[in-house]
Every structure is written in structure tokens, then in C-alpha cells.
Amino acid sequence: MRIILFSSRQYDSDTFTEANASHRYELHFQESHLDSETAVLAQGYEVVCPFVNDNVDAAVLERLRTGGTRMIALRSAGFNHVDLDAAARLGITVARVPAYSPHAVAEHAVGLILALNRRLPRAAARTREGDFSLHGLLGFDLHGKTVGVVGTGMIGRVFGRIMAGFGMQVLAHDPGTPADDLLALGARYVPLDTLLAGSDVVSLHCPLVAGTYHLIDGPALARMKRGAMLINTGRGGLVESNALIGALKDGQLGHLGLDVYEEEGGLFFEDHSNLPLQDDVLARLLMFPNVIVTAHQAFFTREAMSEIAQTTLANVAAWRNGTPLNVVGAPA
């Protein structure tokens, strides 16, 4: 079985090689992004393993199918970058990693909250220069405040439990069944508008689907409590990036923490430090002192990387044995 991994880095090679010891597949690690031009590199590979910012649209899938690909083994939980209808039409099975380490993403979201609230990047930079004053570093107690959790799947539930441990009141919004563990901690499920209006911190943990695209847009930002904090460790498309600038300038949005960005493709996971930043919106966001942007690293822990590799290869094994696991859409 030949598998090609697009957008791979050394850490992918390390973790997948270790996980492959029990499978002995032929792995090929390709640094290039998957798109209509690079799809030719998958010629002769039954399984293609893309990452979150690879392009797996209908045109790419057709080229992969012509080259012999029969399975897309995503090494991510999200699948919004895959044309599932085209995959089903072409007889290509798509499987994902539904859960790798919800703790990794939830803890990163908490880290963004703490860093923003207590101005930790600014404080650390200041003391390195010998400035030990406290002006501009005033934060607020999380205890007694309200956090809004949008999406209470595995990650959202872990995040909610952590924030309840800080002594925060938890408001939750999810179209599915309320999570018993959050209810037991006193969480209340409310409509999204109620959550936005009543939360001091809003954290997004829902998938990017048609119904959640630009879930947080200009009107939604206006409905938030003035000066509230917004955290997004889900998918970039959940937030309308252009609307953030005005909300930050007039103080409606008090703090912003992003680990994802809707135009991150071709930018995140790469070193652009020697080049001018071409994305004007992101460049403006990075100028605000109350904004922290990390480069889609919330998932990036040793435990999560190991689980991603193991689950991805287990998905391939199950598909090969005729008992596919973690399939997205109708099995081919």
C-alpha cells in the first residue's frame, strides 16, 4: 500500500514513521501543498493524505482518481476543504481523524485567554528591555465572569470544564444534544444571540459547514458585550475577518485571539519572515496590541501528533480490510 502525505514536515515524517511500524506501508512525504498542479505527484498512490489547507476540490479529486487514488485519508478533524459530493461520485472514500487530543486545542484556547487578559507577550517583552513598570498591563479576574462556548463537541466540552474550574459561569450553544458533563457543572444552553450578549469571553469550537460560515460577522460582533474577548481555535471561516478591524478600532471587541484565519492557506505552516506580509487584513490585525494570532498550532502537541498518525493509518487499514472507519459522507 502506497501512501503520499502532502504538506508534510519533519514532525509528520517522525510521527507517521513511528506509527507505521505495525503497518509497514510505503510512505512518501511531500512538502508541496495538494492542488490541481501538484496532484500529478500522487500518480500511482492508492491513498492520498492531505492536511487542513490542501485543496481537495472536484478538479483535484478527478486528477487523483485518474492516477489511481481510491482513498483520501485526512490527517485532520475538519473536512471543509474536501468536495465530498465529488468524492462520492468518483468512488473515493474520505476518512478523517475525528478526535486526536481535544485537550490540546482546548488548552491552547485557554492559553490565548490568559495571554490576552494579562498582556503576557507585552509584559515579557518589556521586562527583557529592563522595564518593570505595570502601566498598560491591567487585566481582570476570570473568576465570576461568563464564558460562552460555541460548539460543545469533545473540544468544547473540555474547554468548558476548564473554564468552569476557573470559577466562570458557562453559557453554551450547540444545535445537538446538551453535554451532560457541562450541565452538571452548571452550564446553561442558550440561543447564540443570548450567549453573545451575556459573555465576557466567547470561544468558538464548532466545525466549519454551510450553516457556520461567518457565524461571527459584523452584526454578531455588535451583539457581543462591549469590550468582550473573542477566541477562535476552530476554523478561520467561522469569523468574518474584515469585520474584526472596525470592532477592534471602536472598542466593541476588547481582545481577539486567533489560532486560525480564513485566508491562512498558503500562509500558515510556512516561514514568510523575509517577505512583506501580503494579506492586508491580517497585517492590520497584527498591529493591534490586544490581538494575538498563532499559526494554527493549537493541535500541535506530542500526544496529538501521535494520535493523528495512529488514527490516520488505522483508517487506511480498516478501509483496506473492507470495514472503513471514520468515513465522512457515504462510503465509496
Secondary structure, DSSP 8 states (H G I E B T S, - for coil): -EEEETT--HHHHHHHHHHGGGT--EEEE--S--STTGGGGGTT-SEEE--TTS-B-HHHHHHHHHTT--EEE-SSS--TTB-HHHHHHHT-EEE--S-S-HHHHHHHHHHHHHHHHTTHHHHHHHHHTT----TT-----STT-EEEEE--SHHHHHHHHHHHHTT-EEEEE-SS---HHHHHTT-EE--HHHHHHH-SEEEE-----GGGTTSB-HHHHHHS-TTEEEEE-S-GGGB-HHHHHHHHHTTSEEEEEES--TT-TTTTTS--TTS----HHHHHHTT-TTEEE--S-TT-SHHHHHHHHHHHHHHHHHHHTT---SB-SS--
